[in-house]
Amino acid sequence: MNTPAQPTPGEGFASAPPTHRRIWVDLLLYPTHTLPTAAAPLLVGIGIGAHEQVLAPLPVLVAFLGSWFVHLAGVFTDNHELLRRHPGLEEHPELSAALRDGSLRLSGLRAAIALCLLLALATAPWLYALGGAPVLVLGAIGVAASLAYHGWPVAYVRAGLADPVFFVLFGIVGVAGTVYIQAATAHGASDPWRLLASLPPAAWWAGLPCGALVTSVMLVDDLRDRAWDALKGWRTGAVRFGPRAVKAEITALVAFAVVGPAAAWLAGALGAGALATLAATPLAIGAVRAVWAGETPQALFPVSPRMARLALVHSALLGLGLALAG
């Protein structure tokens, strides 16, 4: 394993004092990262719903808002714990400076977490009325996974277990949940668990390419933050196995996303519409090249949103292909 180089405070950040908007939108809300990754599994689920003739845009939109608020609660929790547990570590100097000068407070982050969870909870009554108990269970899984990323005493990111969690959450749970709420809207959910069990097989596995790409977004972040994570005592794959191993993992995940739908078509498991994802191949190649070329945090910072855009575009093409499949 290569020993991570000591990080330089301020790597990858602008030197100008951060504005209030930059603190809360660019650094905390991080829309170029959180919006595409939250939307990607829903796009695949919409495609399956359209193919199954149960398309229900309004419940999906409400579910998206709920999932995004849960996602944001996890992002705010991660930043809160970083600033609380490692106040002297200048991993995010703009946030540290804002904390010192009072323009950002830990109590403000806690309030933002609570607000996001309340907004997510506000979507639950109507979705529960449509889909019953599975809605609550799937929502609870999402909340637990988001907050436990770094917010609980045994945070799975510190143990290097985020890869499988993200893969399952974005590749299976998010897609199956999207298909389920559409089926419940179309057919009713008098027996919700039976309805969940009767979802088409594609609801459980067609989103795996999406899960692979969203996991790749997280791995780029791990690669970028490797030196800081080592100082914090985290056991991410980048810390334990070095950058080349993580770059190889990202390459394998992106290759799976590119090749998987075509392989499923060849096997007769998906219709020819799944081949629409091949249109994202140039984006995938460019993202992988950027990963391998990135040797510094500064070089890797733009790669995360680039990989998030790939996840969004690929999922949109897959959803469209599934919707139009015969």
Secondary structure as UniProt FT lines:
FT   TURN            9..12
FT   HELIX           20..21
FT   HELIX           22..29
FT   HELIX           31..51
FT   TURN            52..53
FT   HELIX           57..85
FT   TURN            87..88
FT   TURN            90..91
FT   HELIX           93..101
FT   HELIX           106..122
FT   HELIX           124..131
FT   HELIX           133..148
FT   TURN            149..150
FT   TURN            153..154
FT   TURN            156..160
FT   HELIX           162..168
FT   HELIX           169..173
FT   HELIX           174..187
FT   HELIX           192..197
FT   HELIX           202..205
FT   TURN            206..207
FT   HELIX           208..224
FT   HELIX           226..232
FT   HELIX           237..241
FT   HELIX           243..266
FT   TURN            267..268
FT   HELIX           272..280
FT   HELIX           281..293
FT   HELIX           297..300
FT   TURN            301..302
FT   HELIX           303..324
//
